[in-house]
Amino acid sequence: MWQGRRVWLIGASEGIGAALAKALAAAGAQLLLSARNAERLRGLLAELPGAGHCAVPMDVRAPASVAEAWAAVSEAAPDIVLYNAGAYEPMGARAFDLAKAEQMMDVNFHGALRVLSHVLPFFLERQAGHLVLVASVAAYSGLPNAIGYGASKAALLHLAENLQADLDGSAIKVQVVNPGFVKTRLTDKNDFPMPCIITPEEAATAMMRGMASGDFEIHFPKRFTYVLKTLRLLPYRLYFTLLRALL
């Protein structure tokens, strides 16, 4: 399904994004790569197989930057828009930092809204398109030391559900990705055990498989995500009791 498809990959410069860019290019996709770090994007471009790829630097926190990037990207008429931009700082209630919480919300959620303000009208006019939002298993329910991050990803998951409800039955496909722990610069900030942690390459493989499917949610690794899915079904009293025991 990827041969010749034009993919705008936002948050492409490292981690899951860079691994996914390499996998998509190897499968024949034409990539429009966005991230804040232009130098990293240029380095990634040099590693990609195939031709026709380009870098479009963008800061999702700045509406003007998003509008400028879209002006360039729209010329290529992307078939798929994949929002993978993310910010993360481990933070609990006893070390609450407003600036960090606002930054995570701005990148993880508000940035997606800014991108959608351009992409949705484009896809609706074409009556075709594929939207993929990368959230997290932290979106399922409240977890320790996840203030800001968990809330922003829960908002993104809810947004994906809204989009699916509104666009169900249309030719616009909506998917949400909820990864568990992936070994990246962001998870390197954690000082606690991360069960079932996987590599960015393993995450990219799971995402490629999921995006090719008809499933609304793509989640992995399943031996971990199904545990969290089960926990969120429990009454709150039991949920928090088990959470204390597990963590």
MINU-27193 format. One record per atom (N, C-alpha, C): x, y, z. Coordinates in steps of 0.001 Angstrom, whole numbers, padded with zeros to 6 digits, always signed. Layout:
N
PT        u        v        w
PT        X        Y        Z
...
//
This chain:
247
PT        u        v        w
PT  +000801  -001215  +000000
PT  +000000  +000000  +000000
PT  +000837  +001270  +000000
PT  +002151  +001128  +000183
PT  +002981  +002315  +000382
PT  +003622  +002846  -000886
PT  +003719  +002016  -001906
PT  +004438  +002427  -003113
PT  +003816  +003682  -003716
PT  +004611  +004763  -003784
PT  +004155  +006004  -004398
PT  +003263  +006866  -003520
PT  +002936  +006402  -002308
PT  +002093  +007208  -001426
PT  +002905  +008346  -000830
PT  +002287  +009514  -000734
PT  +002961  +010685  -000172
PT  +002566  +010834  +001301
PT  +003551  +010786  +002172
PT  +003318  +010772  +003616
PT  +003965  +012000  +004262
PT  +003142  +012818  +004940
PT  +003695  +013909  +005738
PT  +003897  +013374  +007148
PT  +005142  +013165  +007513
PT  +005504  +012592  +008810
PT  +006022  +013709  +009709
PT  +005248  +014031  +010733
PT  +005565  +015142  +011636
PT  +006144  +014563  +012921
PT  +007321  +015052  +013295
PT  +008043  +014464  +014420
PT  +008939  +013350  +013919
PT  +009694  +013662  +012853
PT  +010422  +012622  +012123
PT  +011903  +012552  +012454
PT  +012421  +013476  +013240
PT  +013877  +013635  +013290
PT  +014613  +012579  +014095
PT  +013929  +011875  +015017
PT  +014617  +010881  +015835
PT  +013618  +009869  +016375
PT  +014127  +008872  +017100
PT  +013265  +007909  +017761
PT  +012334  +007165  +016822
PT  +011082  +007040  +017244
PT  +010083  +006325  +016439
PT  +009932  +006972  +015072
PT  +009930  +008302  +015025
PT  +009736  +008999  +013758
PT  +010800  +008668  +012736
PT  +012067  +008688  +013153
PT  +013162  +008384  +012232
PT  +013100  +006925  +011781
PT  +012809  +006011  +012705
PT  +012698  +004592  +012346
PT  +011540  +004381  +011378
PT  +010451  +005076  +011609
PT  +009292  +004942  +010728
PT  +009584  +005524  +009353
PT  +010310  +006636  +009297
PT  +010677  +007227  +008011
PT  +011485  +006240  +007176
PT  +012422  +005558  +007809
PT  +013249  +004589  +007082
PT  +012411  +003412  +006593
PT  +011481  +002945  +007431
PT  +010636  +001818  +007034
PT  +009695  +002211  +005897
PT  +009121  +003395  +005976
PT  +008208  +003854  +004923
PT  +008950  +004060  +003596
PT  +010127  +004660  +003675
PT  +010904  +004879  +002450
PT  +011299  +003548  +001821
PT  +011676  +002587  +002644
PT  +012052  +001271  +002125
PT  +010874  +000573  +001465
PT  +009659  +000911  +001916
PT  +008457  +000310  +001328
PT  +007973  +001055  +000098
PT  +008647  +002169  -000264
PT  +008302  +002865  -001505
PT  +007533  +004152  -001332
PT  +007326  +004591  -000099
PT  +006585  +005841  +000116
PT  +007479  +007043  -000195
PT  +006832  +008150  -000548
PT  +007531  +009428  -000747
PT  +007263  +010282  +000490
PT  +008331  +010724  +001152
PT  +008193  +011322  +002472
PT  +008398  +012831  +002483
PT  +007529  +013494  +003223
PT  +007652  +014900  +003559
PT  +007898  +014929  +005063
PT  +009116  +015249  +005453
PT  +009536  +015096  +006839
PT  +009553  +016433  +007562
PT  +008873  +016489  +008701
PT  +008851  +017720  +009490
PT  +009284  +017463  +010928
PT  +009999  +018436  +011465
PT  +010406  +018474  +012873
PT  +011039  +019840  +013077
PT  +011328  +020184  +014316
PT  +011961  +021481  +014580
PT  +013420  +021498  +014133
PT  +014119  +020381  +014291
PT  +015556  +020338  +014053
PT  +015855  +020072  +012571
PT  +016161  +021141  +011836
PT  +016403  +021019  +010394
PT  +017652  +020196  +010099
PT  +018663  +020309  +010954
PT  +019907  +019572  +010714
PT  +019682  +018067  +010817
PT  +018930  +017648  +011818
PT  +018628  +016220  +011951
PT  +017801  +015728  +010776
PT  +016876  +016552  +010303
PT  +016064  +016159  +009153
PT  +016943  +015948  +007919
PT  +017889  +016838  +007709
PT  +018785  +016692  +006553
PT  +019616  +015409  +006678
PT  +020070  +015118  +007893
PT  +020822  +013886  +008100
PT  +019988  +012655  +007824
PT  +018723  +012694  +008245
PT  +017826  +011564  +008001
PT  +017559  +011403  +006514
PT  +017353  +012515  +005817
PT  +017110  +012448  +004367
PT  +018231  +011716  +003647
PT  +019450  +011974  +004081
PT  +020614  +011362  +003431
PT  +020645  +009852  +003610
PT  +019937  +009343  +004615
PT  +019934  +007902  +004892
PT  +018791  +007163  +004212
PT  +017837  +007882  +003659
PT  +016633  +007228  +003159
PT  +016811  +006663  +001756
PT  +016325  +005443  +001533
PT  +016309  +004913  +000159
PT  +015217  +005594  -000650
PT  +015314  +005475  -001954
PT  +014290  +006050  -002818
PT  +014556  +007512  -003120
PT  +013641  +008102  -003888
PT  +013808  +009486  -004333
PT  +012525  +010273  -004061
PT  +012650  +011600  -004147
PT  +011474  +012457  -004011
PT  +011150  +012870  -002596
PT  +011980  +012466  -001626
PT  +011736  +012860  -000243
PT  +012184  +014303  -000034
PT  +011595  +014992  +000928
PT  +012044  +016344  +001233
PT  +011823  +016655  +002705
PT  +012583  +017625  +003201
PT  +012474  +018071  +004584
PT  +011739  +019404  +004619
PT  +010790  +019491  +005545
PT  +010024  +020730  +005725
PT  +010068  +021053  +007224
PT  +011086  +021785  +007676
PT  +011187  +022093  +009112
PT  +009936  +022811  +009612
PT  +009519  +022479  +010829
PT  +008294  +023056  +011381
PT  +008318  +022952  +012893
PT  +007833  +023991  +013554
PT  +007635  +023979  +014997
PT  +006138  +023942  +015249
PT  +005624  +022833  +015742
PT  +004176  +022677  +015902
PT  +003606  +023614  +016961
PT  +004487  +024230  +017768
PT  +004019  +025166  +018794
PT  +003692  +026539  +018215
PT  +004119  +026797  +016985
PT  +003964  +028126  +016379
PT  +002994  +028061  +015205
PT  +001814  +028669  +015309
PT  +000840  +028637  +014205
PT  +001421  +029101  +012871
PT  +002274  +030143  +012885
PT  +002849  +030644  +011639
PT  +003769  +029605  +011002
PT  +004522  +028877  +011833
PT  +005408  +027841  +011310
PT  +004609  +026696  +010698
PT  +003508  +026316  +011350
PT  +002651  +025256  +010815
PT  +002034  +025686  +009485
PT  +001573  +026932  +009416
PT  +000965  +027434  +008177
PT  +001986  +027471  +007040
PT  +003205  +027892  +007356
PT  +004261  +027954  +006339
PT  +004615  +026558  +005841
PT  +004730  +025611  +006769
PT  +005046  +024236  +006381
PT  +003932  +023649  +005532
PT  +002689  +023893  +005913
PT  +001566  +023364  +005138
PT  +001544  +023937  +003724
PT  +001900  +025196  +003580
PT  +001938  +025802  +002242
PT  +002888  +025028  +001335
PT  +003999  +024548  +001908
PT  +004951  +023762  +001119
PT  +004464  +022333  +000921
PT  +003955  +021722  +002000
PT  +003526  +020321  +001950
PT  +002314  +020138  +001043
PT  +001393  +021074  +001081
PT  +000151  +020931  +000308
PT  +000408  +020863  -001189
PT  +001528  +021430  -001630
PT  +001886  +021367  -003054
PT  +002085  +019916  -003491
PT  +002519  +019075  -002549
PT  +002746  +017661  -002861
PT  +001485  +016821  -002682
PT  +000407  +017434  -002144
PT  -000869  +016737  -001938
PT  -000679  +015416  -001186
PT  -000353  +015468  +000102
PT  -000091  +014230  +000860
PT  -001321  +013337  +000953
PT  -001095  +012047  +000851
PT  -002161  +011055  +001019
PT  -002367  +010709  +002489
PT  -001264  +010750  +003237
PT  -001278  +010338  +004653
PT  -000591  +011423  +005470
PT  -001208  +011806  +006586
PT  -000593  +012740  +007526
PT  -000454  +012025  +008855
PT  +000770  +011946  +009343
PT  +001078  +011185  +010549
PT  +001650  +012139  +011595
PT  +000890  +012367  +012666
PT  +001323  +013299  +013715
PT  +002018  +012525  +014822
PT  +003355  +012651  +014845
PT  +004175  +011925  +015807
PT  +004972  +012877  +016706
PT  +004727  +014188  +016602
PT  +005455  +015139  +017444
PT  +005123  +014869  +018907
PT  +006133  +014934  +019763
PT  +005880  +014639  +021164
PT  +006876  +015303  +022100
PT  +006377  +015702  +023262
PT  +007226  +016226  +024331
PT  +006916  +015444  +025594
PT  +007946  +015182  +026395
PT  +007744  +014392  +027611
PT  +008707  +014815  +028693
PT  +008172  +015048  +029870
PT  +008957  +015246  +031080
PT  +008258  +014473  +032194
PT  +008954  +013520  +032838
PT  +008321  +012835  +033976
PT  +008041  +013845  +035082
PT  +006802  +013872  +035577
PT  +006448  +014876  +036573
PT  +005277  +014386  +037412
PT  +005468  +014412  +038715
PT  +004411  +014045  +039639
PT  +003851  +015261  +040348
PT  +002838  +015040  +041165
PT  +002154  +016143  +041839
PT  +003070  +016896  +042795
PT  +004052  +016211  +043371
PT  +004933  +016863  +044346
PT  +006021  +017699  +043693
PT  +006134  +017603  +042378
PT  +007132  +018397  +041653
PT  +006481  +019086  +040459
PT  +005251  +019546  +040678
PT  +004488  +020136  +039572
PT  +005192  +021374  +039013
PT  +005290  +021419  +037685
PT  +005941  +022529  +036984
PT  +005010  +022966  +035857
PT  +004405  +024140  +036026
PT  +003415  +024612  +035051
PT  +003999  +024736  +033652
PT  +005204  +025297  +033545
PT  +005808  +025506  +032225
PT  +005992  +024184  +031482
PT  +006442  +023153  +032209
PT  +006632  +021844  +031573
PT  +005297  +021229  +031173
PT  +004304  +021355  +032042
PT  +002982  +020809  +031718
PT  +002394  +021490  +030492
PT  +002543  +022800  +030417
PT  +002007  +023541  +029272
PT  +002754  +023194  +027991
PT  +004070  +022983  +028101
PT  +004833  +022608  +026904
PT  +004368  +021257  +026357
PT  +004152  +020290  +027245
PT  +003686  +018980  +026792
PT  +002312  +019073  +026150
PT  +001431  +019853  +026757
PT  +000104  +020021  +026169
PT  +000193  +020707  +024810
PT  +001089  +021694  +024698
PT  +001199  +022460  +023457
PT  +001719  +021606  +022305
PT  +002736  +020795  +022576
PT  +003306  +019948  +021522
PT  +002404  +018758  +021225
PT  +001998  +018056  +022274
PT  +001306  +016775  +022094
PT  -000129  +016925  +021619
PT  -000796  +017999  +022020
PT  -002212  +018161  +021674
PT  -002499  +019398  +020820
PT  -002095  +020571  +021311
PT  -002390  +021786  +020546
PT  -001720  +021765  +019170
PT  -000518  +021193  +019100
PT  +000158  +021084  +017807
PT  -000643  +020264  +016812
PT  -001249  +019183  +017306
PT  -002086  +018353  +016428
PT  -003285  +019152  +015919
PT  -003876  +019963  +016780
PT  -005003  +020802  +016357
PT  -004567  +021789  +015279
PT  -003383  +022372  +015459
PT  -002893  +023335  +014465
PT  -002702  +022663  +013105
PT  -002142  +021464  +013123
PT  -001955  +020731  +011862
PT  -003302  +020370  +011256
PT  -004226  +019892  +012071
PT  -005539  +019491  +011563
PT  -006312  +020657  +010973
PT  -006072  +021860  +011462
PT  -006793  +023021  +010927
PT  -006498  +023225  +009450
PT  -005360  +022722  +008990
PT  -005011  +022807  +007565
PT  -005342  +021511  +006827
PT  -005064  +020386  +007470
PT  -005195  +019092  +006792
PT  -006653  +018684  +006593
PT  -007494  +018891  +007612
PT  -008885  +018443  +007512
PT  -009630  +019062  +006330
PT  -009586  +020390  +006159
PT  -010280  +020957  +004982
PT  -009755  +020395  +003659
PT  -008440  +020138  +003612
PT  -007831  +019581  +002405
PT  -008358  +018182  +002111
PT  -008374  +017317  +003130
PT  -008872  +015957  +002950
PT  -010381  +015952  +002657
PT  -011121  +016821  +003330
PT  -012575  +016871  +003106
PT  -012898  +017323  +001687
PT  -012138  +018262  +001180
PT  -012364  +018716  -000191
PT  -012046  +017612  -001197
PT  -010986  +016850  -000918
PT  -010600  +015749  -001812
PT  -011477  +014511  -001617
PT  -012153  +014451  -000448
PT  -012903  +013257  -000059
PT  -012003  +012022  -000053
PT  -010809  +012230  +000489
PT  -009842  +011131  +000612
PT  -008744  +011577  +001568
PT  -008131  +010607  +002233
PT  -007022  +010929  +003115
PT  -006906  +009910  +004236
PT  -005796  +009989  +004937
PT  -005494  +009042  +006017
PT  -004790  +009830  +007118
PT  -005421  +009909  +008286
PT  -004875  +010616  +009441
PT  -004422  +009611  +010492
PT  -003212  +009792  +010994
PT  -002690  +008918  +012053
PT  -002147  +009806  +013170
PT  -002704  +009666  +014369
PT  -002259  +010434  +015532
PT  -001568  +009488  +016505
PT  -000350  +009836  +016918
PT  +000400  +008992  +017839
PT  +000181  +009494  +019261
PT  -000574  +008727  +020044
PT  -000840  +009059  +021446
PT  +000063  +008191  +022311
PT  -000492  +007460  +023277
PT  +000310  +006647  +024188
PT  -000609  +005815  +025060
PT  -000094  +004721  +025591
PT  -000872  +003966  +026570
PT  -001102  +004790  +027835
PT  -000313  +005851  +028032
PT  -000537  +006755  +029161
PT  -001868  +007464  +029042
PT  -002481  +007410  +027868
PT  -003790  +008034  +027649
PT  -004928  +007217  +028244
PT  -004689  +005941  +028522
PT  -005768  +005059  +028969
PT  -006338  +005470  +030326
PT  -005455  +005784  +031269
PT  -005895  +006108  +032629
PT  -004749  +006779  +033374
PT  -005068  +007398  +034520
PT  -004060  +008133  +035265
PT  -002962  +007252  +035814
PT  -001714  +007680  +035626
PT  -000543  +006939  +036086
PT  +000353  +007855  +036916
PT  +001177  +007301  +037787
PT  +002082  +008133  +038572
PT  +003099  +008861  +037689
PT  +003490  +010051  +038116
PT  +004544  +010834  +037446
PT  +004254  +011109  +035975
PT  +002988  +011253  +035651
PT  +002613  +011495  +034242
PT  +001739  +012737  +034094
PT  +001824  +013653  +035068
PT  +001050  +014891  +034948
PT  +001526  +015669  +033722
PT  +000633  +016162  +032951
PT  +000981  +016880  +031726
PT  +001030  +015930  +030548
PT  +001902  +014945  +030609
PT  +002043  +014003  +029495
PT  +000781  +013158  +029337
PT  +000347  +012520  +030423
PT  -000833  +011666  +030341
PT  -002060  +012436  +029895
PT  -002252  +013641  +030452
PT  -003416  +014446  +030089
PT  -003380  +014851  +028616
PT  -002191  +015211  +028125
PT  -002078  +015634  +026726
PT  -002345  +014474  +025772
PT  -001868  +013285  +026122
PT  -002089  +012123  +025265
PT  -003531  +011620  +025366
PT  -004148  +011770  +026545
PT  -005565  +011430  +026678
PT  -006406  +012347  +025803
PT  -006043  +013629  +025761
PT  -006749  +014579  +024892
PT  -006585  +014190  +023426
PT  -005374  +013743  +023055
PT  -005126  +013341  +021666
PT  -005919  +012090  +021305
PT  -005987  +011144  +022226
PT  -006791  +009943  +021997
PT  -008261  +010306  +021831
PT  -008756  +011192  +022686
PT  -010145  +011629  +022596
PT  -010392  +012337  +021261
PT  -009429  +013152  +020820
PT  -009546  +013834  +019532
PT  -009653  +012820  +018392
PT  -008829  +011785  +018439
PT  -008886  +010751  +017398
PT  -010249  +010072  +017386
PT  -010801  +009819  +018576
PT  -012133  +009211  +018663
PT  -013193  +010151  +018094
PT  -013072  +011444  +018386
PT  -013991  +012426  +017803
PT  -013948  +012388  +016281
PT  -012722  +012392  +015747
PT  -012553  +012394  +014293
PT  -013148  +011143  +013667
PT  -012893  +009993  +014296
PT  -013440  +008744  +013774
PT  -014964  +008773  +013782
PT  -015557  +009294  +014881
PT  -017014  +009360  +014976
PT  -017586  +010253  +013880
PT  -016919  +011367  +013603
PT  -017409  +012317  +012600
PT  -017181  +011830  +011172
PT  -016075  +011124  +010947
PT  -015682  +010764  +009581
PT  -015966  +009306  +009238
PT  -016539  +008560  +010180
PT  -016870  +007162  +009926
PT  -017789  +007057  +008723
PT  -017454  +006163  +007820
PT  -018255  +005997  +006607
PT  -017775  +006839  +005447
PT  -016860  +007767  +005708
PT  -016301  +008581  +004629
PT  -015059  +007886  +004081
PT  -014422  +008536  +003100
PT  -013204  +007976  +002515
PT  -011955  +008447  +003254
PT  -012145  +009114  +004399
PT  -011010  +009569  +005195
PT  -010803  +008597  +006354
PT  -009652  +007967  +006371
PT  -009329  +006967  +007387
PT  -008657  +007636  +008577
PT  -009080  +007277  +009770
PT  -008516  +007825  +011006
PT  -007981  +006674  +011855
PT  -006761  +006845  +012357
PT  -006182  +005848  +013260
PT  -005446  +006543  +014398
PT  -005395  +005871  +015540
PT  -004617  +006362  +016677
PT  -003629  +005275  +017075
PT  -002425  +005693  +017434
PT  -001370  +004765  +017839
PT  -001109  +004968  +019329
PT  -001191  +003882  +020098
PT  -000920  +003929  +021537
PT  +000235  +002982  +021863
PT  +001459  +003479  +021770
PT  +002607  +002624  +022088
PT  +002813  +002509  +023586
PT  +003437  +001393  +023983
PT  +003956  +001281  +025335
PT  +005324  +001938  +025387
PT  +006216  +001409  +026219
PT  +007543  +002001  +026344
PT  +008406  +001670  +025125
PT  +008997  +002729  +024546
PT  +009904  +002584  +023411
PT  +011224  +003258  +023792
PT  +012327  +002593  +023535
PT  +013645  +003102  +023920
PT  +014014  +004311  +023054
PT  +013874  +005515  +023613
PT  +014179  +006754  +022898
PT  +014821  +007740  +023871
PT  +015172  +008897  +023338
PT  +015710  +009973  +024177
PT  +014714  +010371  +025270
PT  +013421  +010278  +024967
PT  +012403  +010676  +025934
PT  +012298  +009663  +027080
PT  +012236  +008383  +026746
PT  +012121  +007386  +027820
PT  +013424  +007248  +028605
PT  +014540  +007720  +028044
PT  +015799  +007713  +028793
PT  +015714  +008608  +030033
PT  +014714  +009482  +030089
PT  +014528  +010360  +031253
PT  +013940  +009614  +032451
PT  +013374  +008445  +032204
PT  +012713  +007709  +033277
PT  +013726  +007014  +034183
PT  +013423  +007029  +035482
PT  +014295  +006347  +036437
PT  +013571  +005191  +037112
PT  +012572  +004630  +036397
PT  +011805  +003504  +036942
PT  +011788  +002374  +035915
PT  +011479  +001150  +036325
PT  +011431  +000026  +035384
PT  +010360  +000259  +034312
PT  +010689  -000094  +033068
PT  +009755  +000078  +031953
PT  +009459  -001294  +031347
PT  +008360  -001921  +031761
PT  +008060  -003283  +031306
PT  +007916  -003365  +029790
PT  +008435  -004433  +029224
PT  +008227  -004762  +027810
PT  +008726  -003666  +026873
PT  +009767  -002933  +027257
PT  +010268  -001851  +026406
PT  +010798  -002428  +025090
PT  +010543  -001713  +024002
PT  +010950  -002172  +022672
PT  +011789  -001095  +021990
PT  +012391  -001448  +020856
PT  +013211  -000501  +020104
PT  +012330  +000331  +019166
PT  +012833  +001488  +018712
PT  +012087  +002268  +017722
PT  +011797  +001475  +016447
PT  +012727  +000608  +016064
PT  +012518  -000196  +014859
PT  +011364  -001171  +015042
PT  +011271  -001766  +016225
PT  +010149  -002664  +016512
PT  +008839  -001882  +016518
PT  +008865  -000671  +017055
PT  +007671  +000172  +017061
PT  +007255  +000532  +015633
PT  +008237  +000857  +014794
PT  +007933  +001204  +013401
PT  +007307  +000026  +012663
PT  +007813  -001167  +012907
PT  +007252  -002365  +012271
PT  +005797  -002555  +012691
PT  +005518  -002388  +013987
PT  +004150  -002532  +014478
PT  +003240  -001463  +013889
PT  +003754  -000250  +013754
PT  +002946  +000834  +013185
PT  +002652  +000595  +011708
PT  +003644  +000142  +010969
PT  +003442  -000148  +009541
PT  +002369  -001216  +009362
PT  +002442  -002256  +010179
PT  +001449  -003326  +010111
PT  +000063  -002780  +010471
PT  +000003  -001980  +011515
PT  -001273  -001434  +011950
PT  -001878  -000457  +010968
PT  -001051  +000395  +010374
PT  -001571  +001378  +009416
PT  -002128  +000720  +008166
PT  -001593  -000441  +007830
PT  -002086  -001168  +006657
PT  -003388  -001900  +006949
PT  -003753  -001989  +008224
PT  -004974  -002698  +008617
PT  -006161  -001740  +008614
PT  -007326  -002271  +008926
PT  -008514  -001439  +009044
PT  -008814  -001052  +010466
PT  -007908  -001341  +011393
PT  -008141  -001077  +012808
PT  -008038  +000404  +013121
PT  -008934  +000895  +013984
PT  -008851  +002283  +014421
PT  -007660  +002471  +015358
PT  -007489  +001570  +016315
PT  -006386  +001704  +017268
PT  -005256  +000734  +016939
PT  -004035  +001263  +016982
PT  -002820  +000469  +016850
PT  -002119  +000542  +018196
PT  -001968  -000585  +018883
PT  -001314  -000554  +020189
PT  -000320  -001710  +020294
PT  +000768  -001449  +020989
PT  +001854  -002422  +021099
PT  +002797  -001996  +022223
PT  +003600  -002949  +022761
PT  +003505  -004402  +022585
PT  +002287  -004939  +023335
PT  +001573  -005847  +022711
PT  +000267  -006256  +023232
PT  +000345  -006948  +024590
PT  +001447  -007605  +024891
PT  +001563  -008251  +026197
PT  +001558  -007221  +027326
PT  +001853  -005977  +027004
PT  +001818  -004888  +027974
PT  +000532  -004071  +027851
PT  +000143  -003748  +026629
PT  -001017  -002865  +026450
PT  -002316  -003520  +026914
PT  -002437  -004840  +026763
PT  -003669  -005495  +027211
PT  -003795  -005490  +028731
PT  -002674  -005479  +029420
PT  -002718  -005366  +030885
PT  -003301  -004012  +031275
PT  -002824  -002942  +030636
PT  -003331  -001609  +030945
PT  -004788  -001436  +030517
PT  -005152  -002056  +029405
PT  -006547  -001995  +028975
PT  -007470  -002667  +029996
PT  -006996  -003760  +030554
PT  -007791  -004462  +031565
PT  -007903  -003630  +032847
PT  -006804  -003019  +033268
PT  -006804  -002218  +034487
PT  -007803  -001065  +034412
PT  -007915  -000440  +033236
PT  -008790  +000737  +033146
PT  -010278  +000374  +033211
PT  -010589  -000915  +033106
PT  -011980  -001353  +033198
PT  -012422  -001539  +034650
PT  -011461  -001523  +035569
PT  -011775  -001790  +036968
PT  -012380  -000572  +037660
PT  -013150  -000784  +038724
PT  -013607  +000347  +039554
PT  -012396  +001097  +040098
PT  -012553  +002409  +040308
PT  -011415  +003227  +040724
PT  -010753  +002717  +042001
PT  -011518  +002308  +042994
PT  -010921  +001849  +044253
PT  -009973  +000677  +044003
PT  -010413  -000286  +043179
PT  -009574  -001444  +042874
PT  -008412  -001045  +041970
PT  -008690  -000159  +041021
PT  -007640  +000293  +040091
PT  -006469  +000910  +040859
PT  -006743  +001865  +041750
PT  -005664  +002541  +042471
PT  -004984  +001602  +043462
PT  -005725  +000640  +044023
PT  -005104  -000345  +044909
PT  -004105  -001210  +044149
PT  -004502  -001693  +042977
PT  -003593  -002499  +042149
PT  -002411  -001684  +041645
PT  -002672  -000417  +041311
PT  -001599  +000453  +040827
PT  -000522  +000610  +041885
PT  -000927  +000825  +043137
PT  +000039  +000928  +044231
PT  +000848  -000365  +044389
PT  +000166  -001490  +044228
PT  +000848  -002780  +044380
PT  +001835  -003037  +043243
PT  +001430  -002628  +042033
PT  +002276  -002893  +040861
PT  +003445  -001947  +040778
PT  +003244  -000697  +041198
PT  +004282  +000321  +041012
PT  +004925  +000738  +042325
//
